[in-house]
Amino acid sequence: MSTAEPLPDRPSYHTPAWVAADLGVSLSTVYEALRAGELPRIRVRGQWRIPCDRYERWRNGDEDLSRQTAQVIPLRRRTVGARA
């Protein structure tokens, strides 16, 4: 049996609410920035998430977002009434 590496002390993604609190701006401002591509982001089933490492680089001015597109992580949808 293999042993898993320990999880990092912080999550790998921030929520928009966390970023809003960290930046001291409103949640709607963060959502506007996410839609405009001004923050590093991915989208998981319609929810925005901000990668921690890229967010830190963005805060330090090291992240160039000029050609970024939102990464979408597709998940398999369950069919209503279907059982596995």
N, C-alpha and C positions, 0 to 999 in steps of 0.2 A: 504494500500500500504506500502510495506517495504522500508526502506531507505538503500541505499548501503553505504558501508564503503568508506571513501575517498581513492583515489589511492595513492600509495606511491610517494614520491618526485622523485624517480629514477625508471627507467624501471626494470623489474624483470630479464631481460636478456641483456647481452652485445653482441655487434656484434664483429666478428673477427677484424674488422678495429679499433674499440674502444680499444680492448685488445692490438693490435699491438702498438697503440699510447701510451697506459698506460705503457706498458713494454719497449717501446723504441726500438722495433724490427720491421722487415719488416712484411708485411702481409703474404708473403709466409712462413715465419718462423712460424707464428701462425697457418697457415693451416697445416703445417707439424706436429706441436705439437698436433693439434686436431686429425689428422689421426692416430698418434702414441699413442693417449690416455694419453698424458702428461698434458692435461688441462681438467678441468671438462667441459662436453659438452652435448648438445642434438642436434638432427638433425630434422629440420622441413621442409618437402618437399624438401630435398636436400640442405638446408641451415643450416650452423652451428650456434648455439647460445650458449652462455656461461652464466649459471645461476649466477646472481650477488652474492648471498650469498655464494655459493660454491667457486666462484672465489676469494672472499675475504679470505675465509679459506685457499684456496690453496696458495695465496700470503703470508699468515702468517705462512705457513708450517704446518697447522693443517689438511689438506685434504690428505688422503691416496688414491691414484688413482691406486694402483697396481692391483685391480680386477674390475675396472670400465669398463663397456661397454657403448657405446653410446646409449642413449635412443632415439628411433625413435617415432615420433608422427604422426601416419597415419591420413590423412585427406581424406574424401570421394572425389573421382574424379568425375567430371562431364563428361558425355558422350557427345561427339561432336554431335551437332544437337538436343540434348535432351533439353526439356524445363520443368521447374518445375511447 
